[in-house]
């Protein structure tokens, strides 16, 4: 049916084909839509649930938001989770995704990570043992736990053993498509059935999604109203059809055609079938390059929030992103993602301070569509349990699939006898971590010799897999290792684009000649990484240059030579970890940091000072260099213990937008910023410092949007004049003190008066600082 619609070009009528009018209003520029646009008609719903949550009962209470797929359960829960009334009442709030494949162990670990320190020993525990630890950790703690997308009452029965029933102030908010979920004879349970949107709300939401505002040209109103009314009050249907209209612009003929097709094909369908039809319409309207990127979400677990950085690198490695002139592949991929977001097929979970998408996901119903399409095209096969048929000789789906998703504990079953060599992508999405036994170390490369993508982050390799370097097609590799060096033959991976190494060691040596890996775009490690000295090697013109390398993190200070950066001239992100005094030390009139300054494309720089006792070692840093890379936008300093006087140097960085000072990056009792500094700084993060007096005014941070103060225990006040910064949107105080918290609240009140609105959002923890 949908194929026939598109073959007949029902959504793309040509000029002159029997149209009533060819009137066209200018199509709005496609900027990313605000996520709040999904929340039409939810104010009353949110208030009802919030009132249920903030009762004064001392016992466990459960509230379930129930409704069919696409009705907005997660959107409503998120609105409640972020509401200031809830933030005030529950200073400990935890959000976990459960989904259809309920994994108790992962759910318990996700909650524990928010309220306690999770050790490697705990990660290896059974779900029952973790439930007991969670039970003790919660104790009489007052907190809100949101468990999104719980499918069955059985799942809830398995999960609720971890929550104390009496003498606590815990509230659990569940979302489920099943009205029966959440029932319990041991505690108070309340249900909230989510309603459909009414006619006015449906029309408002459609206009926002199709036009970017509620203002609709009068010639489009009758068609828009017909479309909205036929969506039956289902928000996701409206959102998806709005994405289709957004692509059509404001041509009256297109809106009329969509209206006719909606009227003709969904009159007798139930709401879920309507939703599926709209998803199909939107999918078949995508260009091929967007279709393959969209289907890829079917390879990602349901309800999984994926980092955009990771998603883009995977798309590139799979070959979905093709060059366009001089635009870098990552930018092209970002534009594709933005297009899918604007079409309302992909949802934004979190944005960066610059507005770019940081994490994203797809709705459950859209995920099912992508998953089915991926299977139909032999893109993907998911193994969930050991009792599945994983023998390719008797399972045609495994025999033909190009992508495989498997939990880490099933890696031991991998062998050439069981799996097909067709597999190009091996993905492992899990919080469970395992260490491979010696006999299984080479199982993956021996079985899947044509791999392009190997994401084995949860799989610990005790030694380097002997056959890994034979995977010559490999583009993307995440390797978790228990050793300190990568062998020389790692450089046999000549097509590698993304290499991420996570090691249990503080240092890592890559013995191979990485300059032969000419396709390399991103090299990331969690240790201070060094390479063989390249100064003695011959250089012929651009031989051995990594012109596509964008990410180089983290490398040792000693590695920051001119030869290294001459061979990686286009870096946009650089991380340096080690004894940073060696980086700044001047010898013969120059320092190693002089080589960093010459990186004109560098936008993100992270400096980690790995010295245990700075005051008793040669690792003391007395100054910062007077110049930094000219286009630097983000700077992170960790453990540098600089004097606050050095901040004047950073204030002169004219393009700096984000500054993160972590773990005593600066020390000293007083900071007096200099006038004219930080002209475009948007985000300031100060973490763990002995700062007492901070004398600052609005003129010192004229563009500041977000201020984060963490573990600033000695700070006597947040500067009162910051209230005059009209751009300020958020302020967070985490484990400061009561006096600082009081000053922040006064700033918020004054800021509200100045901007004549609700002012910035203030978050204070722990709660006794906000009394």
C-alpha positions as CSV (number, residue, x, y, z in Angstrom):
1,X,0.0,0.0,0.0
2,X,2.6,2.5,1.0
3,X,4.8,1.6,-2.0
4,X,1.9,2.3,-4.3
5,X,1.3,5.7,-2.7
6,X,4.9,6.7,-3.4
7,X,5.0,5.1,-6.9
8,X,2.0,7.3,-7.8
9,X,3.8,10.3,-6.2
10,X,0.7,11.0,-4.2
11,X,2.9,13.1,-1.8
12,X,4.8,14.9,-4.5
13,X,2.3,16.2,-7.0
14,X,3.9,18.0,-9.9
15,X,3.0,21.5,-11.0
16,X,-0.1,21.6,-13.2
17,X,-1.5,18.2,-12.3
18,X,-5.1,19.2,-11.6
19,X,-4.3,21.2,-8.6
20,X,-6.6,23.8,-7.1
21,X,-3.7,26.2,-6.5
22,X,0.0,26.3,-6.7
23,X,0.3,28.9,-4.0
24,X,3.5,28.5,-2.1
25,X,4.6,30.2,1.1
26,X,8.4,30.3,1.7
27,X,9.5,27.0,3.4
28,X,10.9,27.7,6.8
29,X,14.6,27.0,7.4
30,X,15.0,23.6,9.0
31,X,16.5,24.3,12.4
32,X,16.4,21.6,15.1
33,X,13.0,21.5,16.8
34,X,12.8,22.2,20.5
35,X,12.0,19.0,22.4
36,X,9.4,20.9,24.5
37,X,7.2,21.0,21.3
38,X,6.1,17.4,22.1
39,X,4.5,18.5,25.4
40,X,1.3,20.0,24.1
41,X,-1.6,19.3,26.5
42,X,0.5,17.8,29.2
43,X,0.4,20.5,31.9
44,X,-2.8,19.1,33.6
45,X,-1.5,15.6,33.3
46,X,1.8,16.4,34.8
47,X,0.2,18.3,37.7
48,X,-2.0,15.3,38.6
49,X,1.0,12.9,38.7
50,X,3.2,15.4,40.6
51,X,0.5,15.7,43.3
52,X,0.4,11.9,43.7
53,X,4.2,11.8,44.1
54,X,4.6,14.5,46.7
55,X,2.3,13.1,49.3
56,X,3.8,13.0,52.8
57,X,3.5,9.2,53.3
58,X,6.5,7.5,54.9
59,X,6.0,4.2,53.0
60,X,6.8,3.1,49.5
61,X,4.4,4.3,46.9
62,X,4.1,3.4,43.2
63,X,2.5,5.4,40.5
64,X,2.0,3.9,37.0
65,X,1.5,6.0,33.9
66,X,-0.3,3.7,31.5
67,X,-1.3,4.1,27.9
68,X,-0.9,2.8,24.3
69,X,2.4,3.2,22.4
70,X,2.8,6.7,21.0
71,X,0.6,8.4,23.6
72,X,3.5,10.3,25.3
73,X,4.1,8.3,28.5
74,X,7.9,8.8,28.4
75,X,7.5,12.5,27.4
76,X,5.2,13.1,30.4
77,X,7.5,11.2,32.8
78,X,10.4,13.3,31.6
79,X,8.5,16.5,32.1
80,X,7.6,15.4,35.7
81,X,11.2,14.2,36.4
82,X,12.6,17.7,35.5
83,X,9.8,19.7,37.1
84,X,11.1,22.2,39.8
85,X,8.6,20.9,42.3
86,X,9.9,17.3,41.9
87,X,13.6,18.5,42.0
88,X,12.8,20.4,45.3
89,X,11.0,17.4,46.8
90,X,13.4,14.7,45.7
91,X,17.1,15.6,45.6
92,X,17.9,12.0,44.7
93,X,16.2,11.2,41.4
94,X,17.0,8.2,39.2
95,X,15.9,7.4,35.7
96,X,16.3,3.9,34.3
97,X,15.1,2.3,31.0
98,X,13.6,-1.2,31.4
99,X,12.2,-2.1,27.9
100,X,10.8,-5.3,26.6
101,X,14.0,-7.3,27.3
102,X,14.0,-6.6,31.0
103,X,17.5,-7.3,32.4
104,X,17.2,-7.1,36.2
105,X,21.0,-7.0,36.7
106,X,21.4,-4.0,34.3
107,X,18.4,-2.2,35.9
108,X,19.8,-2.6,39.5
109,X,23.3,-1.5,38.3
110,X,21.9,1.6,36.7
111,X,20.1,2.6,39.9
112,X,23.2,1.8,42.1
113,X,25.4,4.0,39.8
114,X,23.2,7.0,40.7
115,X,23.2,6.5,44.5
116,X,26.4,4.6,45.3
117,X,29.8,3.7,44.0
118,X,29.7,0.6,41.7
119,X,32.8,-1.6,41.9
120,X,34.0,-4.2,39.5
121,X,33.1,-6.8,42.1
122,X,29.5,-5.6,42.1
123,X,29.4,-5.8,38.3
124,X,30.1,-9.5,38.5
125,X,27.4,-10.2,41.1
126,X,24.1,-11.9,40.4
127,X,20.9,-9.9,40.2
128,X,19.8,-11.2,43.5
129,X,22.9,-10.0,45.3
130,X,22.7,-6.6,43.6
131,X,19.0,-6.4,44.8
132,X,20.1,-6.9,48.4
133,X,22.8,-4.2,48.0
134,X,20.3,-1.8,46.5
135,X,17.8,-2.6,49.3
136,X,20.4,-1.6,51.9
137,X,21.7,1.4,49.9
138,X,18.2,2.9,49.7
139,X,17.4,2.4,53.4
140,X,15.4,5.3,54.5
141,X,16.6,7.6,51.7
142,X,14.1,9.9,50.2
143,X,14.2,9.5,46.4
144,X,12.2,9.2,43.2
145,X,12.9,6.3,40.8
146,X,11.5,6.4,37.3
147,X,11.3,3.1,35.6
148,X,10.5,3.8,31.9
149,X,8.8,1.2,29.7
150,X,8.0,-1.7,32.0
151,X,6.3,-4.2,29.8
152,X,4.8,-6.9,32.1
153,X,3.7,-7.4,35.7
154,X,6.1,-10.2,35.8
155,X,9.0,-7.8,35.1
156,X,7.8,-5.5,37.8
157,X,7.5,-8.5,40.3
158,X,11.1,-9.4,39.5
159,X,12.3,-5.8,40.1
160,X,10.4,-4.7,43.2
161,X,12.4,-7.1,45.5
162,X,15.1,-4.4,45.6
163,X,12.9,-1.7,47.1
164,X,12.1,-1.4,50.9
165,X,8.4,-1.5,51.7
166,X,8.2,0.4,55.0
167,X,9.8,3.2,56.8
168,X,11.1,4.9,53.7
169,X,10.1,7.8,51.5
170,X,10.7,6.2,48.1
171,X,8.4,7.0,45.2
172,X,8.5,4.8,42.1
173,X,7.0,6.1,38.8
174,X,6.5,3.5,36.2
175,X,5.5,3.9,32.5
176,X,3.8,1.0,30.8
177,X,1.5,0.1,27.9
178,X,-0.1,-2.5,30.2
179,X,-2.6,-1.2,32.8
180,X,-1.9,-4.1,35.1
181,X,1.8,-3.2,35.6
182,X,2.6,-2.0,39.1
183,X,0.0,-3.8,41.1
184,X,1.1,-4.9,44.5
185,X,-0.5,-6.0,47.7
186,X,2.4,-4.8,49.8
187,X,2.3,-1.1,49.1
188,X,0.1,1.8,47.9
189,X,-0.3,1.8,44.1
190,X,-2.0,4.4,42.0
191,X,-2.6,4.4,38.3
192,X,-2.8,7.4,35.9
193,X,-4.3,6.6,32.5
194,X,-2.9,9.0,30.0
195,X,-5.5,10.6,27.8
196,X,-5.5,11.4,24.1
197,X,-5.0,14.9,22.9
198,X,-8.2,16.9,22.2
199,X,-9.0,18.5,18.9
200,X,-7.4,21.9,19.7
201,X,-4.3,20.3,21.2
202,X,-3.8,18.0,18.2
203,X,-4.0,20.9,15.8
204,X,-1.6,23.0,17.8
205,X,1.0,20.1,17.9
206,X,0.7,19.5,14.2
207,X,1.3,23.2,13.4
208,X,4.4,23.3,15.6
209,X,5.8,20.2,14.0
210,X,4.9,21.0,10.4
211,X,5.6,24.8,10.4
212,X,7.8,25.4,13.5
213,X,5.1,27.7,15.0
214,X,1.4,27.8,15.7
215,X,0.9,30.4,13.0
216,X,-0.6,28.7,9.9
217,X,-1.2,30.3,6.5
218,X,-5.0,30.5,6.1
219,X,-5.0,28.5,2.9
220,X,-3.5,25.5,4.8
221,X,-5.8,25.6,7.8
222,X,-8.6,23.3,6.4
223,X,-6.1,20.6,5.3
224,X,-4.1,20.8,8.5
225,X,-7.2,20.5,10.6
226,X,-8.3,17.4,8.6
227,X,-4.9,15.8,9.1
228,X,-4.7,16.5,12.8
229,X,-8.3,15.4,13.5
230,X,-7.7,12.0,11.7
231,X,-4.7,11.3,13.9
232,X,-7.1,10.5,16.7
233,X,-5.3,12.5,19.4
234,X,-2.2,10.2,19.3
235,X,0.8,12.5,19.7
236,X,3.4,10.3,18.0
237,X,1.1,10.0,14.9
238,X,0.9,13.8,14.8
239,X,4.6,14.3,15.3
240,X,5.5,11.9,12.5
241,X,3.0,13.3,10.0
242,X,4.2,16.7,11.0
243,X,7.7,15.7,9.9
244,X,6.3,14.7,6.5
245,X,4.6,18.1,6.1
246,X,7.8,19.9,7.2
247,X,9.6,18.4,4.3
248,X,6.8,19.4,1.9
249,X,7.0,23.0,2.9
250,X,3.8,25.1,2.6
251,X,2.7,24.2,-0.9
252,X,-1.1,23.9,-0.8
253,X,-1.2,21.0,-3.2
254,X,1.1,18.9,-1.0
255,X,-1.0,19.6,2.1
256,X,-4.1,18.7,0.1
257,X,-2.6,15.4,-1.1
258,X,-1.5,14.4,2.4
259,X,-4.9,15.2,3.7
260,X,-6.6,13.1,1.1
261,X,-4.2,10.2,1.7
262,X,-4.7,10.3,5.4
263,X,-8.4,10.4,5.0
264,X,-8.4,7.6,2.5
265,X,-6.1,5.1,4.2
266,X,-6.8,5.3,7.9
267,X,-10.6,5.6,8.2
268,X,-11.0,2.1,9.5
269,X,-7.6,1.5,11.1
270,X,-7.0,1.3,14.8
271,X,-4.6,3.8,16.3
272,X,-1.6,1.5,16.3
273,X,-2.0,0.7,12.6
274,X,-2.4,4.4,11.9
275,X,0.9,5.0,13.6
276,X,2.7,2.3,11.6
277,X,1.3,3.7,8.4
278,X,2.6,7.1,9.2
279,X,6.0,5.7,10.0
280,X,6.0,3.9,6.7
281,X,5.0,7.1,4.8
282,X,7.8,9.0,6.4
283,X,10.3,6.3,5.7
284,X,9.5,5.9,2.1
285,X,9.8,9.7,1.7
286,X,13.5,9.6,2.8
287,X,16.3,9.7,0.4
288,X,18.4,6.5,0.3
289,X,21.2,7.9,2.4
290,X,18.8,8.8,5.2
291,X,17.0,5.4,4.9
292,X,20.1,3.4,5.8
293,X,21.0,5.8,8.6
294,X,17.5,5.5,10.0
295,X,17.3,1.7,9.7
296,X,20.5,1.5,11.7
297,X,18.6,2.4,14.8
298,X,17.1,-1.1,14.6
299,X,20.6,-2.5,15.4
300,X,20.6,-0.5,18.7
301,X,18.7,-2.0,21.7
302,X,15.3,-0.7,22.4
303,X,15.2,2.4,24.7
304,X,19.0,2.7,24.4
305,X,20.2,6.3,24.5
306,X,23.2,6.4,22.1
307,X,25.9,9.0,22.0
308,X,25.8,10.9,18.8
309,X,29.5,10.9,18.6
310,X,29.4,7.0,18.6
311,X,26.5,6.9,16.2
312,X,28.2,9.1,13.7
313,X,31.4,7.1,13.8
314,X,29.5,3.9,13.3
315,X,27.6,5.3,10.3
316,X,30.9,6.4,8.8
317,X,32.5,3.0,9.4
318,X,29.5,1.2,7.8
319,X,30.0,3.3,4.7
320,X,26.7,5.2,5.0
321,X,28.3,8.6,4.8
322,X,29.8,9.6,1.5
323,X,32.1,12.6,0.8
324,X,30.6,15.9,-0.4
325,X,33.2,18.3,-1.6
326,X,35.4,19.6,1.3
327,X,32.8,19.0,4.0
328,X,34.2,16.5,6.6
329,X,32.3,13.3,7.0
330,X,31.3,14.0,10.6
331,X,29.6,17.2,9.6
332,X,27.7,15.5,6.8
333,X,26.6,12.8,9.3
334,X,25.5,15.5,11.8
335,X,23.3,17.1,9.1
336,X,21.7,13.7,8.3
337,X,20.9,13.2,12.0
338,X,19.4,16.7,12.3
339,X,17.3,15.9,9.2
340,X,15.9,12.8,10.9
341,X,15.3,14.8,14.1
342,X,13.4,17.5,12.1
343,X,11.3,14.8,10.5
344,X,10.5,13.6,14.1
345,X,11.8,10.1,13.5
346,X,14.6,10.4,15.9
347,X,14.2,12.0,19.4
348,X,16.8,14.2,21.2
349,X,17.7,13.0,24.7
350,X,20.3,15.6,25.5
351,X,22.0,18.6,23.8
352,X,25.4,20.1,24.2
353,X,25.9,23.7,25.3
354,X,26.3,24.8,21.7
355,X,22.9,23.3,20.8
356,X,24.2,20.2,19.0
357,X,22.7,16.9,19.8
358,X,24.7,14.9,22.3
359,X,22.4,11.8,22.8
360,X,19.4,10.5,20.9
361,X,17.0,7.6,20.6
362,X,13.9,6.4,18.7
363,X,10.5,5.8,20.1
364,X,9.5,2.1,20.8
365,X,7.2,1.9,17.8
366,X,9.7,3.4,15.5
367,X,12.4,1.1,16.9
368,X,10.2,-1.9,16.0
369,X,9.8,-0.6,12.5
370,X,13.6,-0.1,12.1
371,X,14.3,-3.5,13.6
372,X,11.9,-5.2,11.2
373,X,13.3,-3.4,8.2
374,X,16.9,-4.2,9.3
375,X,15.9,-7.9,9.5
376,X,14.2,-7.8,6.1
377,X,17.3,-6.4,4.5
378,X,19.6,-8.9,6.3
379,X,21.2,-5.9,8.1
380,X,21.0,-7.3,11.5
381,X,20.3,-10.2,13.9
382,X,20.1,-10.0,17.7
383,X,21.0,-12.8,20.0
384,X,19.6,-12.3,23.5
385,X,19.8,-15.6,25.3
386,X,21.9,-18.8,25.1
387,X,18.9,-20.9,24.3
388,X,18.3,-19.2,21.0
389,X,19.2,-21.1,17.9
390,X,22.6,-19.6,17.1
391,X,23.7,-22.2,14.6
392,X,23.8,-20.6,11.1
393,X,23.4,-24.0,9.4
394,X,19.9,-24.3,10.8
395,X,19.0,-20.6,11.2
396,X,18.8,-18.7,7.9
397,X,18.6,-15.3,9.6
398,X,22.1,-15.8,11.1
399,X,23.4,-17.3,7.9
400,X,22.5,-14.1,5.9
401,X,22.8,-11.3,8.4
402,X,25.5,-8.6,8.0
403,X,25.2,-7.3,11.6
404,X,25.2,-9.1,14.8
405,X,24.3,-7.9,18.3
406,X,25.2,-10.3,21.2
407,X,25.5,-10.0,25.0
408,X,29.1,-10.4,26.3
409,X,28.4,-13.6,28.3
410,X,27.5,-15.4,25.0
411,X,30.9,-14.7,23.3
412,X,32.1,-18.1,24.4
413,X,29.7,-19.7,22.0
414,X,31.2,-18.0,19.0
415,X,32.9,-20.2,16.5
416,X,33.2,-20.6,12.7
417,X,31.1,-23.7,12.8
418,X,28.1,-21.8,14.3
419,X,28.2,-18.5,12.6
420,X,28.4,-17.2,9.1
421,X,31.3,-15.3,7.6
422,X,28.8,-12.8,6.2
423,X,28.8,-10.7,9.4
424,X,30.3,-7.2,8.9
425,X,29.3,-5.6,12.2
426,X,29.7,-7.1,15.7
427,X,28.0,-4.9,18.3
428,X,27.9,-5.5,22.1
429,X,25.6,-3.1,24.0
430,X,25.7,-4.1,27.7
431,X,26.6,-2.9,31.2
432,X,27.7,-6.5,32.0
433,X,31.5,-6.9,31.7
434,X,33.4,-10.1,31.2
435,X,37.0,-11.2,30.8
436,X,37.5,-13.7,28.1
437,X,39.1,-17.0,28.9
438,X,42.3,-17.8,27.0
439,X,40.6,-20.3,24.7
440,X,38.1,-17.7,23.5
441,X,40.5,-14.7,22.8
442,X,40.6,-15.3,19.1
443,X,37.0,-16.5,18.6
444,X,35.7,-13.2,17.2
445,X,38.4,-12.5,14.5
446,X,38.6,-16.2,13.5
447,X,34.8,-16.4,13.0
448,X,34.1,-13.0,11.4
449,X,37.0,-12.4,9.0
450,X,35.1,-9.6,7.1
451,X,34.3,-7.4,10.0
452,X,34.1,-3.6,9.4
453,X,32.8,-2.8,13.0
454,X,33.9,-4.5,16.2
455,X,32.4,-2.9,19.3
456,X,33.7,-5.1,22.2
457,X,33.7,-2.6,25.0
458,X,32.2,-4.9,27.7
459,X,34.6,-7.8,26.7
460,X,37.9,-7.7,28.5
461,X,40.9,-9.2,26.6
462,X,43.6,-10.5,28.9
463,X,46.0,-10.3,25.9
464,X,46.0,-9.1,22.4
465,X,44.0,-11.4,20.1
466,X,46.6,-13.0,17.7
467,X,44.3,-12.9,14.6
468,X,42.8,-9.4,15.2
469,X,45.3,-7.7,12.9
470,X,44.1,-9.9,10.0
471,X,40.7,-8.1,10.0
472,X,42.0,-5.8,7.2
473,X,38.4,-4.5,6.5
474,X,38.0,-3.2,10.1
475,X,37.0,0.5,10.3
476,X,35.8,0.8,13.8
477,X,37.3,-1.0,16.9
478,X,36.6,-0.6,20.6
479,X,39.0,-2.8,22.6
480,X,39.0,-3.3,26.4
481,X,42.3,-4.7,27.5
482,X,44.1,-5.9,30.7
483,X,47.6,-5.1,29.5
484,X,49.8,-2.0,28.8
485,X,50.9,-2.2,25.2
486,X,49.5,-2.8,21.7
487,X,51.8,-4.8,19.5
488,X,53.5,-3.6,16.3
489,X,51.1,-5.5,14.1
490,X,48.2,-3.4,15.2
491,X,49.2,-1.2,12.3
492,X,48.1,-3.9,9.8
493,X,44.6,-2.5,10.3
494,X,45.2,-0.1,7.5
495,X,41.5,0.8,7.0
496,X,40.8,1.6,10.6
497,X,39.0,4.9,11.1
498,X,38.0,4.8,14.8
499,X,40.3,3.1,17.3
500,X,39.2,3.2,21.0
501,X,41.3,1.4,23.6
502,X,40.2,1.1,27.2
503,X,42.9,-0.3,29.6
504,X,43.1,-1.0,33.3
505,X,46.6,0.7,33.2
506,X,47.4,4.4,33.7
507,X,49.7,4.2,30.7
508,X,49.6,2.6,27.2
509,X,52.3,2.1,24.6
510,X,51.3,1.6,21.0
511,X,54.4,-0.1,19.6
512,X,53.2,0.0,16.0
513,X,53.7,2.8,13.5
514,X,50.3,4.5,13.6
515,X,51.3,6.8,10.8
516,X,50.7,4.0,8.4
517,X,47.0,3.9,9.4
518,X,46.2,6.6,6.9
519,X,42.4,6.3,7.3
520,X,42.5,7.0,11.0
521,X,40.0,9.7,12.1
522,X,39.7,9.1,15.9
523,X,42.2,7.6,18.3
524,X,41.0,7.5,21.9
525,X,42.4,5.9,25.0
526,X,41.8,6.3,28.7
527,X,45.5,6.2,29.6
528,X,48.6,8.3,28.9
529,X,49.6,7.0,25.5
530,X,53.0,7.0,23.8
531,X,54.3,5.9,20.4
532,X,57.7,5.1,18.9
533,X,59.9,8.1,18.3
534,X,59.2,9.2,14.7
535,X,62.0,11.9,14.4
536,X,64.5,9.4,13.1
537,X,62.1,8.2,10.4
538,X,62.4,9.5,6.9
539,X,59.7,11.8,5.7
540,X,58.9,12.3,2.0
541,X,56.5,15.1,1.4
542,X,53.2,14.0,3.1
543,X,54.2,10.3,3.6
544,X,52.8,9.1,6.9
545,X,50.5,12.1,7.5
546,X,47.1,11.5,9.1
547,X,45.3,14.4,7.5
548,X,41.9,13.0,8.4
549,X,42.7,12.5,12.1
550,X,40.3,14.6,14.2
551,X,40.6,13.1,17.7
552,X,43.8,12.3,19.5
553,X,43.2,11.6,23.1
554,X,44.9,11.0,25.5
555,X,48.6,11.1,24.7
556,X,51.6,11.7,27.0
557,X,53.2,15.1,27.2
558,X,56.4,13.7,25.8
559,X,54.5,12.7,22.6
560,X,53.6,16.3,21.8
561,X,56.5,17.0,19.4
562,X,56.5,19.1,16.3
563,X,56.9,16.0,14.2
564,X,53.7,14.4,15.7
565,X,51.5,17.4,15.1
566,X,53.0,18.1,11.7
567,X,51.6,14.7,10.8
568,X,48.2,15.4,12.3
569,X,47.6,19.0,11.3
570,X,43.7,18.9,11.3
571,X,43.1,17.8,14.9
572,X,39.8,19.2,16.4
573,X,40.1,17.4,19.7
574,X,43.2,16.7,21.8
575,X,43.7,15.2,25.2
576,X,47.1,15.2,27.0
577,X,47.6,13.2,30.2
578,X,50.7,12.8,32.3
579,X,53.2,15.1,34.1
580,X,52.0,18.4,32.5
581,X,55.0,20.3,33.9
582,X,57.0,18.7,31.1
583,X,54.5,20.0,28.5
584,X,55.0,23.6,29.7
585,X,58.7,23.5,30.5
586,X,60.8,25.8,28.4
587,X,64.1,24.5,27.0
588,X,66.1,26.3,24.4
589,X,63.5,29.0,24.1
590,X,60.6,26.7,23.4
591,X,58.3,24.2,25.0
592,X,56.3,21.2,23.9
593,X,53.1,23.2,24.3
594,X,54.4,25.5,21.5
595,X,53.6,22.6,19.2
596,X,50.1,22.5,20.5
597,X,49.6,26.2,19.9
598,X,50.1,25.7,16.2
599,X,47.0,23.5,15.8
600,X,44.7,25.9,14.1
601,X,41.8,23.5,13.8
602,X,41.8,22.5,17.4
603,X,38.5,23.3,19.2
604,X,38.6,21.0,22.2
605,X,41.6,20.6,24.5
606,X,41.8,18.4,27.7
607,X,44.8,18.6,30.0
608,X,45.1,15.9,32.8
609,X,47.9,16.3,35.3
610,X,48.8,12.8,36.6
611,X,50.9,13.7,39.6
612,X,50.1,12.3,43.0
613,X,51.8,14.9,45.1
614,X,52.5,18.1,43.1
615,X,54.0,20.0,46.0
616,X,56.6,17.4,46.6
617,X,57.6,16.7,43.1
618,X,58.9,18.2,39.9
619,X,55.4,18.2,38.6
620,X,54.5,21.6,40.0
621,X,53.0,23.9,37.4
622,X,53.8,27.6,38.1
623,X,52.2,29.2,35.0
624,X,50.2,28.8,31.9
625,X,51.5,29.7,28.5
626,X,50.5,33.1,27.3
627,X,48.9,31.6,24.1
628,X,46.7,28.7,23.2
629,X,45.4,27.3,19.9
630,X,43.6,30.3,18.2
631,X,40.3,28.6,17.6
632,X,39.9,26.8,20.9
633,X,36.3,26.6,22.1
634,X,36.4,24.1,24.9
635,X,39.2,23.7,27.6
636,X,39.3,21.1,30.5
637,X,42.0,21.3,33.2
638,X,42.3,18.5,35.7
639,X,44.6,18.4,38.8
640,X,46.8,21.2,37.6
641,X,46.7,23.1,41.0
642,X,47.4,26.5,39.3
643,X,47.2,29.9,41.1
644,X,44.0,31.9,40.3
645,X,46.2,34.6,38.9
646,X,46.7,32.3,35.8
647,X,43.0,32.7,35.0
648,X,43.7,36.0,33.3
649,X,45.4,34.0,30.5
650,X,42.4,31.9,29.9
651,X,40.1,35.0,30.0
652,X,41.9,36.3,26.9
653,X,40.9,33.3,24.8
654,X,38.5,35.1,22.5
655,X,36.7,31.9,21.2
656,X,36.5,30.0,24.5
657,X,32.9,28.9,25.1
658,X,33.3,26.1,27.7
659,X,35.7,26.0,30.6
660,X,35.9,23.0,32.9
661,X,38.1,23.2,36.0
662,X,38.2,19.8,37.7
663,X,39.9,18.3,40.8
664,X,41.8,21.3,42.0
665,X,42.7,22.6,38.6
666,X,43.1,25.9,40.5
667,X,44.0,26.5,44.2
668,X,44.0,29.5,46.4
669,X,41.6,31.4,48.6
670,X,40.7,34.3,46.3
671,X,39.9,34.8,42.6
672,X,39.4,38.3,41.2
673,X,38.8,38.1,37.5
674,X,40.2,40.8,35.2
675,X,38.0,43.1,33.2
676,X,37.5,42.2,29.5
677,X,37.9,38.5,30.0
678,X,35.8,35.5,28.8
679,X,33.9,37.5,26.1
680,X,32.0,34.4,24.8
681,X,32.2,31.9,27.7
682,X,28.9,30.1,27.9
683,X,29.6,27.3,30.4
684,X,31.8,27.5,33.5
685,X,32.4,24.4,35.7
686,X,34.5,24.6,38.9
687,X,35.0,21.3,40.7
688,X,36.8,20.6,44.0
689,X,38.7,23.6,45.0
690,X,39.7,25.5,48.2
691,X,38.4,28.8,46.8
692,X,36.9,31.0,49.5
693,X,36.3,34.5,48.0
694,X,35.2,34.9,44.4
695,X,34.9,38.6,43.5
696,X,33.2,38.7,40.1
697,X,30.7,40.8,38.3
698,X,28.4,40.4,35.2
699,X,31.0,42.2,33.1
700,X,33.5,39.4,33.7
701,X,31.2,36.7,32.1
702,X,28.9,38.7,29.8
703,X,27.7,35.6,27.8
704,X,27.5,33.0,30.6
705,X,24.6,30.5,30.3
706,X,25.5,27.8,32.7
707,X,27.4,27.7,36.0
708,X,28.4,24.5,37.8
709,X,30.0,24.5,41.3
710,X,30.9,21.1,42.7
711,X,32.7,20.3,45.9
712,X,33.5,24.0,46.5
713,X,33.1,23.5,50.2
714,X,34.9,26.7,51.3
715,X,33.2,29.1,49.0
716,X,31.6,31.9,51.1
717,X,29.2,33.1,48.4
718,X,28.4,33.0,44.7
719,X,29.1,36.5,43.4
720,X,25.9,38.5,43.7
721,X,26.5,40.5,40.6
722,X,26.0,37.3,38.4
723,X,22.3,38.0,38.8
724,X,22.8,40.8,36.1
725,X,23.9,38.3,33.5
726,X,20.7,38.1,31.4
727,X,21.9,35.1,29.4
728,X,22.2,32.9,32.5
729,X,19.9,29.8,32.3
730,X,21.2,27.3,34.8
731,X,23.1,27.2,38.1
732,X,24.1,24.1,39.9
733,X,25.6,23.8,43.4
734,X,26.7,20.3,44.4
735,X,28.1,19.8,47.9
736,X,29.1,23.4,48.5
737,X,27.7,24.8,51.8
738,X,24.6,26.5,53.2
739,X,26.0,30.0,52.9
740,X,26.8,29.6,49.2
741,X,23.4,28.0,48.6
742,X,21.7,30.9,50.3
743,X,23.6,33.4,48.1
744,X,22.6,31.4,45.0
745,X,18.9,31.6,45.9
746,X,19.2,35.4,46.3
747,X,20.8,35.6,42.9
748,X,17.9,33.7,41.4
749,X,15.3,36.0,42.9
750,X,17.2,39.1,41.7
751,X,17.7,37.6,38.2
752,X,13.9,37.0,37.9
753,X,13.3,40.6,38.6
754,X,15.9,41.7,36.1
755,X,14.8,39.5,33.2
756,X,11.1,39.8,34.2
757,X,10.5,36.1,33.8
758,X,11.0,32.8,35.5
759,X,14.8,33.4,35.6
760,X,17.4,30.7,35.6
761,X,17.0,27.1,36.9
762,X,18.8,26.6,40.2
763,X,19.8,23.1,41.5
764,X,21.2,22.6,45.0
765,X,22.4,19.4,46.5
766,X,22.3,18.1,49.3
767,X,18.8,19.1,50.2
768,X,19.7,20.4,53.7
769,X,21.6,23.3,51.9
770,X,18.2,24.3,50.4
771,X,16.2,24.6,53.6
